[in-house]
Amino acid sequence: MLLKDIEGLCNRLDLVEFINRFSGFFFCITPFYIECDIVVLKQFIDELESIPFIPPRQVSNLDSELLHIKKFGILKLDSIFEFIKIIKYFLYLKKINFTNSRHVSSWLSNINIPSEIAEIARSFDDDGKINNGIYPKLDSLNSNIISLKVEIKKSINKILQKDRILPYLVDKQTHLIDSKECLLLKAGFNKYLDGRILERSSAGYFYVFPSQLQSLYDRLDKLQVEIEILIYEIESDISRVFLKNHVFLKYINREFDKFDSIQARVMFAKTFDYNFILLNNSGDIVLYDFAHPALANPILTNIDFSKQILIITGVNAGGKTMLLKSILSAALLAKYLIPFKINSFKSKISNFKNIYAVINDPQNSKNDISTFAGRMIEFRNILLLDRLLLGIDEIELGTDASEASALYFSILKHLQNKGAKVVITTHHKQLASMMAKNPDVGLMAALYDENARIPTYTFLQGCIGKSYAFESAIRYGIPLNIINEAKALYGDNLENLNELIEQTSLLQSELRQKEDKLDKLIKSNENKNNELNELISKQNLALNNKKIELENIYNVALKDLKTAIKTNNTKTMQQTLNRQNELLKSLPKPEINKNIKFEVGNRVQSGKSSGVIINISNDMALVDLDNGRKMKIHVSKLKFGSKISDKKKQNISFSLDTLHCLPSLDLHGKRVDEALELLDDYISRCLMAGYDEVIIKHGIGGGVLSKVVKEFLENHKKVKSFSDAPPQNGGFGAKLVRF
């Protein structure tokens, strides 16, 4: 989604104030959303939530400064200090113990601050002033200025103590005019004080600069000129170092923005006790204990939007539009991992590429666009979107009810076939009843307290709601005689028809729920029957195998016995019988539990060993043990194992290189095939990290590596251009690559 689309959507969903409050936790002006792997972002958030740290200081956007450096410009000290604040903050983060935070620790360890940049950072105090001892000449000039200002102060005090000037003093304060300390005097002062009038007060008095201070101020001006010259030299020296490390500064600025967006989310969640929810691909939206951020003292809502289309009907001013906005708001905030009020353990939100809200009246007299025409233009564009979550408020707006029902029925059917998820509000019971026959359509009604004659701002799933237009009109002060006349015109038949539609919808919903429950029960019984038949087959097979095994043992024993009889040796016969008896005793006697069925993927345990079944054949299970070995075990010796502990669970695949990578690659000393493999992988990671410029160092040497790197870059589809790097970054021995 484009930035303008996101901002427009926030406005339509009443999220502007909430987003502004969230943006106040940022310390650099950046968009509130972040384009990166949300799973990785959530891992960083989880780690930072458990570690106390001080948020960064406010930092200006440095894009123009980075461009100025690249063009060999010289930065002012205040701009330099903006970079210093970032460097100082990363030096602070590196001192924090992140040992138990694998992702943050690994990320910080890959951020290597050049020593000359770190040295410059240590030259400044926390207020942006250059520390004493770094530039002796600057220290001396500052000391002279301080002494000179003390001398000026003494001279003014001497003038104030003269008796002859006292009658002309308006006050005994010194006033700063044009950076010069002046006295406020009455007319006639020039008889006793030589000075220049710099300004006149509103009361007619004179701001006078004493002539005897002129020489002191001349010396002060000279010292300040010397300081300005020296500061310019310092700015030039630092800017040259910044130019040399331009790629690093661009990289560290981007990493700061990423960390800023993460810490803002952590601090925002802690401050307001909000929760994060990670997106899934189920296609469902299930919200528990959720409230739209714009509502004050809201009633927490539970919403099950598992169907593809949700139709919200019911009482006017009963919260239908806010419910629609709430569903879309939850999806939008979760998409960019912004915390909000929700029970994240019971809720789930699917990931949508496009989120669109049709809420406002698009009528525009300047462009001669009617309400209906404006809606059609919007739908023309919406129909092209994929992976869409769409909200439409008052879908019937702007045209005839019967025609609108047929038209929007077809539009919704088309969107459903495209896999879109749609939530609408409507007063068209005809449209709602037509859509209600679709098993992928869910209904929700805003409820009304008929006794108190007010909406309850609660909702009932599975039915079409009544509008209560007449009751609402009474509540808003419409005279009763007008209401009664309207009811008479409306007629009992239409009222009865509406009630019939509502009751039919409720009955259809209940019937569909019962049918679903019955289907699940039938399917469950069929599965159990299949499991039982499969278990009987396995037991019969095991029985036949055991029969064959016993027959083989019997035949061997019979053969041994016949041999003993032929020898006519009683002792030998007895030994043979004893041996066969011991063999029979040693045979395993498996017990098969008919109620247990093991499947591939089950976690099982045998003795002290545990693992996961990866194959089953003839009652023999091949188990992938936790110690890394595989073992065949008879199913009779298995039992279901407990779930593996969190500590043993495989972590979600994560690579810090996905979030960021170093701004340069050094191929010195690499073989050609090894260098090309490293280069291909490095460019892929840089593209994922969002780089637009990197340095590839290949050296000069015999020129072979330089040649193959050049050929590789010429043929790479994502490389826009490349050239020899600046001298400070390797010159002819490196390439500056742009994407």
Protein Blocks (a to p, Z undefined) as FASTA:
>chain_A
ZZklmmmmmmmnopmmmmmmmmmmpcbdcdfbdcddfklmmmmmmmmmmpccdddddddd
fklmmmmmmnopacdfklmmmmmmmmmmmmmmmmpccklmmklmmmmmmmccdfklmmmm
mmpcfkopacehklmmlmmmmmmmmmmmmmmmmmmmmmmmpmklmmmpmbfcdcdeehia
cddddehklmmogcddfbdcfkopacdddfklmmmmmmmmmmmmmmmmmmmmmmmmmmmm
mmmmmmmmmmmmmmmmmmmmmmmmmmmmmmnopacddddfeopacdehiacfkbghiacd
ddddfbfbdcdedjehiommmmmmmmmmmmmmmmnopacdddfklgccdddfbdcddfba
cbdfklopafklmmmmmmmmmmmpghiacddehklgoiafklmmmmmmmmmmmmmmnopa
cddddfblklmmmmmmpmkbccddddddfklopaehiacehiacdfklmmmmmmnopafk
lmmmmmmmnopmlmmmmmmmmmmmmmmmmmmmmmmmmmmmmmmmmmmmmmmmmmmmmmmm
mmmmmmmmmmmmmmmmmmmmmmmmmnopaklmmmmmmmmmmmmmmpccddddfkbccdeh
iacdehjbccddfbdeehiacdddfkopacdddfklgccdddddfklpccddddfklmpc
cfbdcfehiafklmmmmmmmmmmmmmmnopabdcddebjmnolmmmmmmmmmmmpmklmb
dcdddfklnpjmbccddZZ
